Structures are given as C-alpha cells and as structure tokens.
Amino acid sequence: PDIPAAPAPARVFPAMASPAASPDSSSHEALSSVNSAPACSPASDSENLSPDELELLAKLEEQNRLLEADSKSMRSMNGSRRNSGSSLVSSSSASSNLSHLEEDTWILWGRIVNEWDEWRKKKEKLLKELIRKGIPHHFRAIVWQLLCSATDMPVKNQYSELLKMSSPCEKLIRRDIARTYPEHEFFKGQDSLGQEVLFNVMKAYSLVDREVGYCQGSAFIVGLLLMQMPEEEAFCVFVRLMQEYRLRELFKPSMAELGLCIYQFEYMLQEQLPELNIHFRSQSFLTSMYASSWFLTLFLTTFPLPVATRVFDIFMYEGLEIVFRVGMALLQFNQAELIQLDMEGMSQFFQKVIPHQFDSCPDKLILKAYQVKYNPKKMKRLEKEYAAIKNKEMEEQIEIKVSFSSIADASDAASRLIPSPILPPQRLRTENRLLKQRIETLEK
C-alpha cells in the first residue's frame, strides 16, 4: 500500500525558486480537490505575506477556479468520477500541467513546514484557510505532527518497552482489528502489516492510559494515522489527540463527553432545523442513533477516506467544532428528503446515501460546513447546563440509594425481631401496603 513514512522535522523542503512560481509564468494548472475549497480565501492575512507568496497564492486560487469549471464540464459530459486516492483529480485539459501544479503546492507547503513557528504566530489565519483547502497527501504526516506538537514527545522513547508488556485489553483489541478498514489493502488479512502495527499502537496506549484502556472506535483514528506515518509517530499523535482534543473524555468508560456533545448538537438541531427536529422526535429517531459515530470516529466510519481525511485535516487544527459543523451541514443538505422518511427509511438514508454525497466534491461539504452557525459562547453555556443536569441526576441517584439502604436496614432489623402477637393482621397489611407504595415512589 501507498503509505509513505513520515518526513522527519529535519527533512523539510526548501522553498526553491521554480519557473512555476516566477512572476512571468503564464501557465495555470487545475488544482486538485485536495487543495481547493471555495470556502476559503487567503486575502485576510495577506499583509503578512511576501510578494512571492502572494503571487503563488494568487496562482493557486486561479487553479481552484479552473478546476471547478473544468470538473463541472467533465461531469456534465461523462458523469461524476470518484477520486480513488487522497491526491489529485484532473481532466484532460489539466493533466499536461499537473507537474507544475505539484511543484507549486510542494513549494508552498515546503515553506510552511520550514517556517512553521512563523506561520503559527504571524500567519495563523492564512494557515487555517490553507488547511481547510486540504493538506497535500505527502505533507500530512509531518503537518499533523506539527499541528498537535507531537514531533518530540518523551512517550515515544517508551513505545518499544510498552510492546514487550501485556495488556488486559489485548483480546478486545484483537477482536476489533479485523473490523477496522476491512476493505483497505493495508489492513486486509489476519497477518497483514496494517493489523499488526494497529494492534501495537492500541495495546501501547491501553498501557499508558489504564483508565481508558481500549475503546471501540478509537482504532479507526489510529488506523488513519498509520496510513500516513510509522507506528511510533502514530502512537505519539494519538496520545496527543487523546490528551488535548477531548478524545480521552469521549472514550472514557462513562462516555460523559459524548453525552455532552449529543446534548450540544441537539440544541443546534432544535435551533437551526426545528422542523426536522420535530420529525425526528415524532419518529423516535434519537440523535445518538446517527451522531454518536460522528463524534467517536470523526466521520471516518461515515465517509470514504478522501472525504473523511479532509475533515480530519481541519480537526487537527480546529478540534471538535468541525464535527458539529459537518454534522449540521449534512442535516441541512438532506432535510427535505429526511422529513419524508420514517425511522427505518432514515436509518437506511444515513447508512447508504449520505456517505457518498460528496465523493466527487469534498470542497462542497467544507463550504456548507462553514455556512453553519456555530457560537462558541453558547456551546460553553450548554456545557455548564449539561454539567448541572448531570450533577442533579447524580444527587437524586444517591438519595434513592440512601433511601433503599434505609428500607433494607429497617427490613433487616424487623426480621430479627420476634413477631408480636399484639399487632393485628389488619395493621400489618396496612404497613405493608404503605411500604410498597413508598418503594414504588422511590423507584419512579
């Protein structure tokens, strides 16, 4: 399988002069779908760019427009064409200039990697916009590591020792390995390299974080990382994602963070799509039935890899917000069809129709996602509301447990007493009835 090793931070790519980047270059190429997103424009951060960078970005934007126009005309003649990898989509009119396009993209991202600290501090808006366009396939390994600060982690030195240890989660991990990307060449076969390194990373994590151990679904995230980089680097990135991106809270045994995400998403649904929300409720179609996997696997079990990886690029920079945005975009895009379906019909629609709606144009999905209203302050308020609700539920549960304990103690004490012949049967029946009523009230 095409799984390039992660370029080491020292092996960055110099911003070489090139005919494709020169001011007098007149050829413009169609940019790949990986690097085109109409939602983004680099102009907002242009004051921090050099003239050469402005020239290069202007060319990339022009290439975006050429690709969009060209791909539309090709689709109208030949029908839509799925992108088989995460790299380039081209038509006959653009293919002859593809090498120049790759050179332009290589130079731009080579500069970004070489000057990473400067881009993070002084060109943050532009970097965000370029990531939304899609990180080029061959740069993903190093850029993902840089985005989550996983290039120099002490835990990497422990990895080989962790593999020598045994984990109580090994049987569970082995059971799920075959279900992770079963159609992908890298993970096919019980003795495949993909399954072996996936097992290694999951086992190592279960040992460094025994509270979480192993949770089903997390293997899809690790599997995607392993498609881009060696297992040691994938392990470090996964540790960082669990620590800094809310994933650890999502995968804890209580899954309290998943409950919060569903609560917040339901609020957005009720506020932005009230008619669809009413229909879902009328059909008892719970949010958790379709959205849980979105949050737990970051759409990796929903979309084909080329589309899911674009979402993952943005997640690496912006966090879980992109999951809310993409989820709401999908519901907005399909509201008219969903309202016509019953529960079973909606379940089938989510499983078979939605996953392939953006195969040929992931940029359309990203554009729609950034048209969704998302208010961080409201989300923070909802987080406090949810915490208060859960605290109240916990207090009520404790009260019920105490009450049942008191009843049990009283019953135990009564059983040790010698029955009094003075108490009439009628009184015993009345007390028994009252006790049953109290138990029923506590159970409710």
Protein Blocks (a to p, Z undefined) as FASTA:
>chain_A
ZZdddddfklccdddddfklpmklcbdcdddfklgcfkbcfklmmmmpcfklmmmmmmmm
mmmmmmmmmmmmmmmmnopaddfblmbccdfklmmmmmmmmmmmmmmmmmmmmmmmmmmm
mmmmmmmmmmmnopafklmmmmmmmmnopmbcfklmmmmmmmmpccfklmmmmmmmmmgo
klbmklgojkbmklmmmmmmmmmmmmmmmmnopaehjlmmmmmmmmmmcfklmmmmmmmm
mmmnommmmmgmklmmmmmmmmmmmmmmmmmmmmlmmmmmmnopafklmmmmmmmnnoml
mmcfklmmmmmmmmmmnommlmmmmmmmmmmmmmmmmmmpcfklmmmmmmmmmmmmmmmm
mmlmmmmmmmpccdfklmmmmmmmmmmmmmmmmmmmmmmmmmmmmmmmmmmmmmmpccdf
klcfklmmmmmmmmmmmmmmmmZZ
